[in-house]
């Protein structure tokens, strides 16, 4: 159950980040917001995966 909560909360955060990145890329005409938010998404996914794996112990 806890893994589902972690996954779902990360999913909401990541989807919001994707929307914000799309808006910023369009507004600024730059690819940098996409790269920055992509790196943040990677960190969130890795952290979530680590937390889920820790639940299995």
TIMAR-837405 format. One record per atom (N, C-alpha, C, O, CB): residue number from 1; residue in one letter; atom name; y, x, z. Coordinates in Angstrom, 1 decimal. Glycine has a CB too. Example, Ala and Ser with C-alpha at 12.3 -4.5 7.8 and 13.67 -1.06 7.14 Angstrom:
BEGIN
@seq:1, type:A, atom:N, Y:-5.7, X:13.2, Z:7.8;
@seq:1, type:A, atom:CA, Y:-4.5, X:12.3, Z:7.8;
@seq:1, type:A, atom:C, Y:-3.3, X:13.2, Z:7.8;
@seq:1, type:A, atom:O, Y:-3.3, X:14.2, Z:8.5;
@seq:1, type:A, atom:CB, Y:-4.5, X:11.3, Z:9.0;
@seq:2, type:S, atom:N, Y:-2.2, X:12.8, Z:7.1;
@seq:2, type:S, atom:CA, Y:-1.1, X:13.7, Z:7.1;
@seq:2, type:S, atom:C, Y:0.0, X:12.9, Z:7.9;
@seq:2, type:S, atom:O, Y:1.1, X:13.4, Z:8.0;
@seq:2, type:S, atom:CB, Y:-0.6, X:14.1, Z:5.7;
END
This chain:
BEGIN
@seq:1, type:X, atom:N, Y:-1.2, X:0.8, Z:0.0;
@seq:1, type:X, atom:CA, Y:0.0, X:0.0, Z:0.0;
@seq:1, type:X, atom:C, Y:1.3, X:0.9, Z:0.0;
@seq:1, type:X, atom:O, Y:2.2, X:0.6, Z:-0.7;
@seq:1, type:X, atom:CB, Y:0.0, X:-0.9, Z:1.2;
@seq:2, type:X, atom:N, Y:1.2, X:1.9, Z:0.8;
@seq:2, type:X, atom:CA, Y:2.4, X:2.8, Z:0.9;
@seq:2, type:X, atom:C, Y:2.6, X:3.5, Z:-0.5;
@seq:2, type:X, atom:O, Y:3.8, X:3.7, Z:-0.9;
@seq:2, type:X, atom:CB, Y:2.2, X:3.8, Z:2.0;
@seq:3, type:X, atom:N, Y:1.6, X:3.9, Z:-1.2;
@seq:3, type:X, atom:CA, Y:1.7, X:4.5, Z:-2.5;
@seq:3, type:X, atom:C, Y:2.4, X:3.6, Z:-3.5;
@seq:3, type:X, atom:O, Y:3.2, X:4.0, Z:-4.3;
@seq:3, type:X, atom:CB, Y:0.4, X:5.0, Z:-3.0;
@seq:4, type:X, atom:N, Y:2.1, X:2.3, Z:-3.4;
@seq:4, type:X, atom:CA, Y:2.7, X:1.3, Z:-4.3;
@seq:4, type:X, atom:C, Y:4.2, X:1.2, Z:-4.0;
@seq:4, type:X, atom:O, Y:5.0, X:1.0, Z:-4.9;
@seq:4, type:X, atom:CB, Y:2.0, X:-0.1, Z:-4.1;
@seq:5, type:X, atom:N, Y:4.6, X:1.2, Z:-2.7;
@seq:5, type:X, atom:CA, Y:6.0, X:1.1, Z:-2.3;
@seq:5, type:X, atom:C, Y:6.7, X:2.4, Z:-2.8;
@seq:5, type:X, atom:O, Y:7.8, X:2.2, Z:-3.4;
@seq:5, type:X, atom:CB, Y:6.1, X:1.0, Z:-0.8;
@seq:6, type:X, atom:N, Y:6.1, X:3.6, Z:-2.7;
@seq:6, type:X, atom:CA, Y:6.8, X:4.8, Z:-3.2;
@seq:6, type:X, atom:C, Y:6.9, X:4.7, Z:-4.7;
@seq:6, type:X, atom:O, Y:8.0, X:5.0, Z:-5.2;
@seq:6, type:X, atom:CB, Y:5.9, X:6.0, Z:-2.8;
@seq:7, type:X, atom:N, Y:5.9, X:4.3, Z:-5.4;
@seq:7, type:X, atom:CA, Y:5.9, X:4.3, Z:-6.8;
@seq:7, type:X, atom:C, Y:7.0, X:3.2, Z:-7.3;
@seq:7, type:X, atom:O, Y:7.8, X:3.5, Z:-8.2;
@seq:7, type:X, atom:CB, Y:4.6, X:3.9, Z:-7.4;
@seq:8, type:X, atom:N, Y:7.0, X:2.1, Z:-6.7;
@seq:8, type:X, atom:CA, Y:8.0, X:1.0, Z:-7.1;
@seq:8, type:X, atom:C, Y:9.4, X:1.4, Z:-6.8;
@seq:8, type:X, atom:O, Y:10.3, X:1.2, Z:-7.7;
@seq:8, type:X, atom:CB, Y:7.6, X:-0.3, Z:-6.4;
@seq:9, type:X, atom:N, Y:9.7, X:2.0, Z:-5.7;
@seq:9, type:X, atom:CA, Y:11.0, X:2.4, Z:-5.4;
@seq:9, type:X, atom:C, Y:11.5, X:3.5, Z:-6.3;
@seq:9, type:X, atom:O, Y:12.6, X:3.5, Z:-6.7;
@seq:9, type:X, atom:CB, Y:11.2, X:2.9, Z:-3.9;
@seq:10, type:X, atom:N, Y:10.6, X:4.5, Z:-6.6;
@seq:10, type:X, atom:CA, Y:11.0, X:5.5, Z:-7.6;
@seq:10, type:X, atom:C, Y:11.2, X:4.9, Z:-8.9;
@seq:10, type:X, atom:O, Y:12.1, X:5.4, Z:-9.7;
@seq:10, type:X, atom:CB, Y:9.9, X:6.6, Z:-7.6;
@seq:11, type:X, atom:N, Y:10.4, X:4.0, Z:-9.3;
@seq:11, type:X, atom:CA, Y:10.6, X:3.3, Z:-10.6;
@seq:11, type:X, atom:C, Y:12.0, X:2.7, Z:-10.8;
@seq:11, type:X, atom:O, Y:12.6, X:2.8, Z:-11.8;
@seq:11, type:X, atom:CB, Y:9.5, X:2.3, Z:-10.9;
@seq:12, type:X, atom:N, Y:12.4, X:2.0, Z:-9.7;
@seq:12, type:X, atom:CA, Y:13.7, X:1.3, Z:-9.8;
@seq:12, type:X, atom:C, Y:14.8, X:2.4, Z:-9.9;
@seq:12, type:X, atom:O, Y:15.7, X:2.2, Z:-10.7;
@seq:12, type:X, atom:CB, Y:13.9, X:0.5, Z:-8.5;
@seq:13, type:X, atom:N, Y:14.7, X:3.5, Z:-9.1;
@seq:13, type:X, atom:CA, Y:15.7, X:4.5, Z:-9.1;
@seq:13, type:X, atom:C, Y:15.7, X:5.2, Z:-10.5;
@seq:13, type:X, atom:O, Y:16.8, X:5.4, Z:-11.1;
@seq:13, type:X, atom:CB, Y:15.4, X:5.6, Z:-8.1;
@seq:14, type:X, atom:N, Y:14.6, X:5.5, Z:-11.1;
@seq:14, type:X, atom:CA, Y:14.5, X:6.1, Z:-12.4;
@seq:14, type:X, atom:C, Y:15.0, X:5.2, Z:-13.5;
@seq:14, type:X, atom:O, Y:15.8, X:5.7, Z:-14.3;
@seq:14, type:X, atom:CB, Y:13.0, X:6.5, Z:-12.7;
@seq:15, type:X, atom:N, Y:14.7, X:4.0, Z:-13.5;
@seq:15, type:X, atom:CA, Y:15.2, X:3.1, Z:-14.5;
@seq:15, type:X, atom:C, Y:16.7, X:2.9, Z:-14.4;
@seq:15, type:X, atom:O, Y:17.4, X:2.9, Z:-15.5;
@seq:15, type:X, atom:CB, Y:14.5, X:1.7, Z:-14.4;
@seq:16, type:X, atom:N, Y:17.2, X:2.9, Z:-13.2;
@seq:16, type:X, atom:CA, Y:18.7, X:2.9, Z:-13.1;
@seq:16, type:X, atom:C, Y:19.3, X:4.1, Z:-13.6;
@seq:16, type:X, atom:O, Y:20.4, X:4.1, Z:-14.3;
@seq:16, type:X, atom:CB, Y:19.1, X:2.7, Z:-11.6;
@seq:17, type:X, atom:N, Y:18.7, X:5.3, Z:-13.4;
@seq:17, type:X, atom:CA, Y:19.2, X:6.5, Z:-13.9;
@seq:17, type:X, atom:C, Y:19.2, X:6.6, Z:-15.4;
@seq:17, type:X, atom:O, Y:20.1, X:7.1, Z:-16.0;
@seq:17, type:X, atom:CB, Y:18.4, X:7.7, Z:-13.3;
@seq:18, type:X, atom:N, Y:18.1, X:6.0, Z:-16.0;
@seq:18, type:X, atom:CA, Y:18.1, X:6.0, Z:-17.5;
@seq:18, type:X, atom:C, Y:19.2, X:5.2, Z:-18.0;
@seq:18, type:X, atom:O, Y:19.8, X:5.6, Z:-19.1;
@seq:18, type:X, atom:CB, Y:16.7, X:5.5, Z:-17.9;
@seq:19, type:X, atom:N, Y:19.5, X:4.1, Z:-17.4;
@seq:19, type:X, atom:CA, Y:20.6, X:3.2, Z:-17.9;
@seq:19, type:X, atom:C, Y:21.9, X:3.9, Z:-17.8;
@seq:19, type:X, atom:O, Y:22.7, X:3.9, Z:-18.7;
@seq:19, type:X, atom:CB, Y:20.6, X:1.9, Z:-17.1;
@seq:20, type:X, atom:N, Y:22.1, X:4.6, Z:-16.6;
@seq:20, type:X, atom:CA, Y:23.4, X:5.3, Z:-16.4;
@seq:20, type:X, atom:C, Y:23.5, X:6.4, Z:-17.4;
@seq:20, type:X, atom:O, Y:24.6, X:6.7, Z:-17.9;
@seq:20, type:X, atom:CB, Y:23.5, X:5.8, Z:-14.9;
@seq:21, type:X, atom:N, Y:22.4, X:7.2, Z:-17.6;
@seq:21, type:X, atom:CA, Y:22.4, X:8.3, Z:-18.6;
@seq:21, type:X, atom:C, Y:22.8, X:7.8, Z:-20.0;
@seq:21, type:X, atom:O, Y:23.6, X:8.4, Z:-20.7;
@seq:21, type:X, atom:CB, Y:21.1, X:9.0, Z:-18.6;
@seq:22, type:X, atom:N, Y:22.2, X:6.7, Z:-20.4;
@seq:22, type:X, atom:CA, Y:22.5, X:6.1, Z:-21.7;
@seq:22, type:X, atom:C, Y:24.0, X:5.7, Z:-21.8;
@seq:22, type:X, atom:O, Y:24.6, X:6.0, Z:-22.8;
@seq:22, type:X, atom:CB, Y:21.7, X:4.9, Z:-21.9;
@seq:23, type:X, atom:N, Y:24.5, X:5.1, Z:-20.8;
@seq:23, type:X, atom:CA, Y:26.0, X:4.7, Z:-20.8;
@seq:23, type:X, atom:C, Y:26.9, X:6.0, Z:-20.8;
@seq:23, type:X, atom:O, Y:27.9, X:6.0, Z:-21.6;
@seq:23, type:X, atom:CB, Y:26.3, X:3.9, Z:-19.6;
@seq:24, type:X, atom:N, Y:26.5, X:7.0, Z:-20.0;
@seq:24, type:X, atom:CA, Y:27.3, X:8.2, Z:-20.0;
@seq:24, type:X, atom:C, Y:27.3, X:9.0, Z:-21.3;
@seq:24, type:X, atom:O, Y:28.3, X:9.5, Z:-21.8;
@seq:24, type:X, atom:CB, Y:26.9, X:9.1, Z:-18.9;
@seq:25, type:X, atom:N, Y:26.1, X:9.0, Z:-21.9;
@seq:25, type:X, atom:CA, Y:25.9, X:9.7, Z:-23.2;
@seq:25, type:X, atom:C, Y:26.8, X:9.0, Z:-24.3;
@seq:25, type:X, atom:O, Y:27.5, X:9.6, Z:-25.1;
@seq:25, type:X, atom:CB, Y:24.5, X:9.7, Z:-23.7;
@seq:26, type:X, atom:N, Y:26.8, X:7.7, Z:-24.3;
@seq:26, type:X, atom:CA, Y:27.6, X:6.9, Z:-25.2;
@seq:26, type:X, atom:C, Y:29.1, X:7.1, Z:-24.9;
@seq:26, type:X, atom:O, Y:29.8, X:7.2, Z:-25.9;
@seq:26, type:X, atom:CB, Y:27.2, X:5.4, Z:-25.2;
@seq:27, type:X, atom:N, Y:29.4, X:7.0, Z:-23.7;
@seq:27, type:X, atom:CA, Y:30.9, X:7.1, Z:-23.3;
@seq:27, type:X, atom:C, Y:31.4, X:8.5, Z:-23.5;
@seq:27, type:X, atom:O, Y:32.6, X:8.7, Z:-24.0;
@seq:27, type:X, atom:CB, Y:31.0, X:6.7, Z:-21.8;
@seq:28, type:X, atom:N, Y:30.7, X:9.6, Z:-23.2;
@seq:28, type:X, atom:CA, Y:31.2, X:10.9, Z:-23.3;
@seq:28, type:X, atom:C, Y:30.8, X:11.6, Z:-24.6;
@seq:28, type:X, atom:O, Y:31.3, X:12.7, Z:-24.9;
@seq:28, type:X, atom:CB, Y:30.6, X:11.7, Z:-22.2;
@seq:29, type:X, atom:N, Y:30.0, X:11.0, Z:-25.4;
@seq:29, type:X, atom:CA, Y:29.5, X:11.6, Z:-26.7;
@seq:29, type:X, atom:C, Y:29.0, X:13.0, Z:-26.4;
@seq:29, type:X, atom:O, Y:29.3, X:14.0, Z:-27.1;
@seq:29, type:X, atom:CB, Y:30.6, X:11.7, Z:-27.7;
@seq:30, type:X, atom:N, Y:28.1, X:13.1, Z:-25.4;
@seq:30, type:X, atom:CA, Y:27.5, X:14.4, Z:-25.0;
@seq:30, type:X, atom:C, Y:26.1, X:14.1, Z:-24.6;
@seq:30, type:X, atom:O, Y:25.8, X:13.0, Z:-24.0;
@seq:30, type:X, atom:CB, Y:28.4, X:15.0, Z:-23.9;
@seq:31, type:X, atom:N, Y:25.3, X:15.1, Z:-24.7;
@seq:31, type:X, atom:CA, Y:23.9, X:15.0, Z:-24.3;
@seq:31, type:X, atom:C, Y:23.6, X:15.5, Z:-22.9;
@seq:31, type:X, atom:O, Y:22.6, X:15.3, Z:-22.3;
@seq:31, type:X, atom:CB, Y:23.0, X:15.7, Z:-25.2;
@seq:32, type:X, atom:N, Y:24.7, X:16.1, Z:-22.3;
@seq:32, type:X, atom:CA, Y:24.5, X:16.6, Z:-21.0;
@seq:32, type:X, atom:C, Y:24.1, X:15.6, Z:-19.9;
@seq:32, type:X, atom:O, Y:23.3, X:15.9, Z:-19.0;
@seq:32, type:X, atom:CB, Y:25.8, X:17.3, Z:-20.6;
@seq:33, type:X, atom:N, Y:24.7, X:14.4, Z:-19.9;
@seq:33, type:X, atom:CA, Y:24.3, X:13.5, Z:-18.8;
@seq:33, type:X, atom:C, Y:22.8, X:13.2, Z:-18.9;
@seq:33, type:X, atom:O, Y:22.1, X:13.0, Z:-17.9;
@seq:33, type:X, atom:CB, Y:25.1, X:12.2, Z:-19.0;
@seq:34, type:X, atom:N, Y:22.3, X:13.1, Z:-20.1;
@seq:34, type:X, atom:CA, Y:20.8, X:12.9, Z:-20.3;
@seq:34, type:X, atom:C, Y:20.0, X:14.0, Z:-19.7;
@seq:34, type:X, atom:O, Y:19.0, X:13.8, Z:-19.1;
@seq:34, type:X, atom:CB, Y:20.5, X:12.7, Z:-21.8;
@seq:35, type:X, atom:N, Y:20.4, X:15.2, Z:-20.0;
@seq:35, type:X, atom:CA, Y:19.7, X:16.4, Z:-19.4;
@seq:35, type:X, atom:C, Y:19.8, X:16.4, Z:-17.9;
@seq:35, type:X, atom:O, Y:18.8, X:16.7, Z:-17.2;
@seq:35, type:X, atom:CB, Y:20.3, X:17.7, Z:-20.0;
@seq:36, type:X, atom:N, Y:20.9, X:16.2, Z:-17.4;
@seq:36, type:X, atom:CA, Y:21.1, X:16.2, Z:-15.9;
@seq:36, type:X, atom:C, Y:20.3, X:15.1, Z:-15.2;
@seq:36, type:X, atom:O, Y:19.6, X:15.4, Z:-14.3;
@seq:36, type:X, atom:CB, Y:22.6, X:16.1, Z:-15.5;
@seq:37, type:X, atom:N, Y:20.4, X:13.9, Z:-15.7;
@seq:37, type:X, atom:CA, Y:19.6, X:12.8, Z:-15.1;
@seq:37, type:X, atom:C, Y:18.1, X:13.0, Z:-15.4;
@seq:37, type:X, atom:O, Y:17.3, X:12.6, Z:-14.5;
@seq:37, type:X, atom:CB, Y:20.1, X:11.5, Z:-15.7;
@seq:38, type:X, atom:N, Y:17.8, X:13.6, Z:-16.5;
@seq:38, type:X, atom:CA, Y:16.4, X:13.9, Z:-16.8;
@seq:38, type:X, atom:C, Y:15.8, X:14.9, Z:-15.7;
@seq:38, type:X, atom:O, Y:14.7, X:14.7, Z:-15.3;
@seq:38, type:X, atom:CB, Y:16.2, X:14.5, Z:-18.2;
@seq:39, type:X, atom:N, Y:16.6, X:15.9, Z:-15.4;
@seq:39, type:X, atom:CA, Y:16.2, X:16.8, Z:-14.3;
@seq:39, type:X, atom:C, Y:16.0, X:16.1, Z:-13.0;
@seq:39, type:X, atom:O, Y:15.1, X:16.4, Z:-12.2;
@seq:39, type:X, atom:CB, Y:17.2, X:18.0, Z:-14.3;
@seq:40, type:X, atom:N, Y:17.0, X:15.3, Z:-12.7;
@seq:40, type:X, atom:CA, Y:16.9, X:14.5, Z:-11.4;
@seq:40, type:X, atom:C, Y:15.6, X:13.6, Z:-11.4;
@seq:40, type:X, atom:O, Y:15.0, X:13.5, Z:-10.4;
@seq:40, type:X, atom:CB, Y:18.2, X:13.6, Z:-11.2;
@seq:41, type:X, atom:N, Y:15.4, X:13.0, Z:-12.5;
@seq:41, type:X, atom:CA, Y:14.2, X:12.1, Z:-12.6;
@seq:41, type:X, atom:C, Y:12.9, X:13.0, Z:-12.4;
@seq:41, type:X, atom:O, Y:12.0, X:12.5, Z:-11.7;
@seq:41, type:X, atom:CB, Y:14.1, X:11.4, Z:-14.0;
@seq:42, type:X, atom:N, Y:12.9, X:14.2, Z:-13.0;
@seq:42, type:X, atom:CA, Y:11.7, X:15.1, Z:-12.8;
@seq:42, type:X, atom:C, Y:11.5, X:15.4, Z:-11.3;
@seq:42, type:X, atom:O, Y:10.4, X:15.3, Z:-10.8;
@seq:42, type:X, atom:CB, Y:11.9, X:16.4, Z:-13.6;
@seq:43, type:X, atom:N, Y:12.6, X:15.6, Z:-10.6;
@seq:43, type:X, atom:CA, Y:12.5, X:15.9, Z:-9.2;
@seq:43, type:X, atom:C, Y:12.0, X:14.7, Z:-8.4;
@seq:43, type:X, atom:O, Y:11.2, X:14.9, Z:-7.5;
@seq:43, type:X, atom:CB, Y:13.9, X:16.4, Z:-8.6;
@seq:44, type:X, atom:N, Y:12.5, X:13.6, Z:-8.7;
@seq:44, type:X, atom:CA, Y:12.1, X:12.3, Z:-8.0;
@seq:44, type:X, atom:C, Y:10.6, X:12.1, Z:-8.3;
@seq:44, type:X, atom:O, Y:9.9, X:11.7, Z:-7.3;
@seq:44, type:X, atom:CB, Y:12.9, X:11.1, Z:-8.5;
@seq:45, type:X, atom:N, Y:10.1, X:12.2, Z:-9.5;
@seq:45, type:X, atom:CA, Y:8.7, X:12.0, Z:-9.8;
@seq:45, type:X, atom:C, Y:7.8, X:13.0, Z:-9.1;
@seq:45, type:X, atom:O, Y:6.8, X:12.6, Z:-8.5;
@seq:45, type:X, atom:CB, Y:8.5, X:12.1, Z:-11.4;
@seq:46, type:X, atom:N, Y:8.2, X:14.3, Z:-9.1;
@seq:46, type:X, atom:CA, Y:7.5, X:15.3, Z:-8.4;
@seq:46, type:X, atom:C, Y:7.4, X:15.0, Z:-6.9;
@seq:46, type:X, atom:O, Y:6.3, X:15.2, Z:-6.3;
@seq:46, type:X, atom:CB, Y:8.0, X:16.7, Z:-8.7;
@seq:47, type:X, atom:N, Y:8.5, X:14.7, Z:-6.4;
@seq:47, type:X, atom:CA, Y:8.6, X:14.4, Z:-4.9;
@seq:47, type:X, atom:C, Y:7.7, X:13.2, Z:-4.6;
@seq:47, type:X, atom:O, Y:7.0, X:13.2, Z:-3.6;
@seq:47, type:X, atom:CB, Y:10.0, X:14.1, Z:-4.5;
@seq:48, type:X, atom:N, Y:7.8, X:12.1, Z:-5.4;
@seq:48, type:X, atom:CA, Y:6.9, X:11.0, Z:-5.2;
@seq:48, type:X, atom:C, Y:5.5, X:11.2, Z:-5.3;
@seq:48, type:X, atom:O, Y:4.7, X:10.8, Z:-4.5;
@seq:48, type:X, atom:CB, Y:7.3, X:9.9, Z:-6.2;
@seq:49, type:X, atom:N, Y:5.1, X:12.1, Z:-6.3;
@seq:49, type:X, atom:CA, Y:3.7, X:12.4, Z:-6.5;
@seq:49, type:X, atom:C, Y:3.2, X:13.2, Z:-5.3;
@seq:49, type:X, atom:O, Y:2.1, X:13.0, Z:-4.8;
@seq:49, type:X, atom:CB, Y:3.5, X:13.3, Z:-7.8;
@seq:50, type:X, atom:N, Y:4.0, X:14.1, Z:-4.8;
@seq:50, type:X, atom:CA, Y:3.7, X:14.9, Z:-3.6;
@seq:50, type:X, atom:C, Y:3.5, X:14.0, Z:-2.4;
@seq:50, type:X, atom:O, Y:2.5, X:14.1, Z:-1.7;
@seq:50, type:X, atom:CB, Y:4.7, X:15.9, Z:-3.3;
@seq:51, type:X, atom:N, Y:4.4, X:13.0, Z:-2.2;
@seq:51, type:X, atom:CA, Y:4.2, X:12.1, Z:-1.1;
@seq:51, type:X, atom:C, Y:3.0, X:11.2, Z:-1.2;
@seq:51, type:X, atom:O, Y:2.3, X:11.0, Z:-0.2;
@seq:51, type:X, atom:CB, Y:5.5, X:11.2, Z:-1.0;
@seq:52, type:X, atom:N, Y:2.7, X:10.8, Z:-2.4;
@seq:52, type:X, atom:CA, Y:1.5, X:10.0, Z:-2.6;
@seq:52, type:X, atom:C, Y:0.2, X:10.8, Z:-2.4;
@seq:52, type:X, atom:O, Y:-0.7, X:10.3, Z:-1.7;
@seq:52, type:X, atom:CB, Y:1.5, X:9.4, Z:-4.0;
@seq:53, type:X, atom:N, Y:0.2, X:12.0, Z:-2.8;
@seq:53, type:X, atom:CA, Y:-0.9, X:12.9, Z:-2.6;
@seq:53, type:X, atom:C, Y:-1.1, X:13.2, Z:-1.1;
@seq:53, type:X, atom:O, Y:-2.2, X:13.4, Z:-0.6;
@seq:53, type:X, atom:CB, Y:-0.8, X:14.2, Z:-3.4;
@seq:54, type:X, atom:N, Y:0.0, X:13.3, Z:-0.3;
@seq:54, type:X, atom:CA, Y:-0.1, X:13.5, Z:1.1;
@seq:54, type:X, atom:C, Y:-0.7, X:12.3, Z:1.8;
@seq:54, type:X, atom:O, Y:-1.3, X:12.5, Z:2.9;
@seq:54, type:X, atom:CB, Y:1.3, X:13.8, Z:1.6;
@seq:55, type:X, atom:N, Y:-0.6, X:11.1, Z:1.2;
@seq:55, type:X, atom:CA, Y:-1.2, X:9.9, Z:1.9;
@seq:55, type:X, atom:C, Y:-2.7, X:10.0, Z:1.8;
@seq:55, type:X, atom:O, Y:-3.4, X:9.4, Z:2.6;
@seq:55, type:X, atom:CB, Y:-0.7, X:8.7, Z:1.2;
@seq:56, type:X, atom:N, Y:-3.3, X:10.7, Z:0.9;
@seq:56, type:X, atom:CA, Y:-4.7, X:10.8, Z:0.7;
@seq:56, type:X, atom:C, Y:-5.4, X:11.7, Z:1.7;
@seq:56, type:X, atom:O, Y:-6.6, X:11.7, Z:1.9;
@seq:56, type:X, atom:CB, Y:-5.1, X:11.3, Z:-0.7;
@seq:57, type:X, atom:N, Y:-4.6, X:12.5, Z:2.5;
@seq:57, type:X, atom:CA, Y:-5.2, X:13.4, Z:3.4;
@seq:57, type:X, atom:C, Y:-5.7, X:12.7, Z:4.7;
@seq:57, type:X, atom:O, Y:-6.2, X:13.3, Z:5.6;
@seq:57, type:X, atom:CB, Y:-4.2, X:14.5, Z:3.8;
END
